[in-house]
């Protein structure tokens, strides 16, 4: 279960968790170190911003898809 009251909050938190997993597991593989600090400080910061933006867009789209559709007559 992901904490949060709305789908937007839940998917942003999921994006942050995905970013954290990427920074800890994926970035050290090519030799960039934890959080990619061997490349520079902008790498983890921009990756976090992009994960949050992606999470916000994905949460908004999912929320719009889950909203009840008006009945057309």
N, C-alpha and C positions, 0 to 999 in steps of 0.2 A: 504494500500500500504506500502510495506517495502522499505525504501530508499536503494539506491545502484545501481551501473551500471551493475554488473555481478551477475549471480546466486550464485557464491561463496560468495560474500559479503552479499547478501541478506540472505542466509541461515545461515551464521555465525551470523549476527545480530539477526535472529530469534532464534538461539541457546542461545544467550546472553539474549534475552527477556524471553525465557523459563526458563533459570537459575534464572533470577531475580524473576519471578513468583513463582518458587519453593522455593526460599529462603525466600520470604515474606509470602506466603500462606501455603506451605506444611510443612516447617521445624518447625514452631511454634506449629503445631498440636501435635506432640509427646512430646513437652516440651523442644525442643532444642533451642528455642529462634529464633529471627530474624537472618537470615543468618547462623543459626546453631552454633553460637559462644559458646553456652553452651557445645558443644561437643569438640570444638577446632577450631583454625584458619585454619587448613589444610582442613577441610570439605568444607567450601565455596570456597576456592582456587582451590582444586582439582575438585570440581563439575564444576566450571567455565571452567577450562582447558578441562575437558571431554566434556562439552557442545560445546566448540569451535571446538574441534577435530571432534566431531560428525557432527557439522554443516558443517565443511570443507569437510568431506567425502561425506555427503549427497548432498552438492552443486555440488561437482565434478561429482558424479554419475548422478544427474539430468541433468547437462550440457552435459555429454556424451550421455545420452538418447535423449536429445532434438536436438543434432547435426544431420544434414542431413546425411543419409546413402548413400554411393556410389551405383550406379545402376550396377548390375551384368548382363553381357550379356551371 
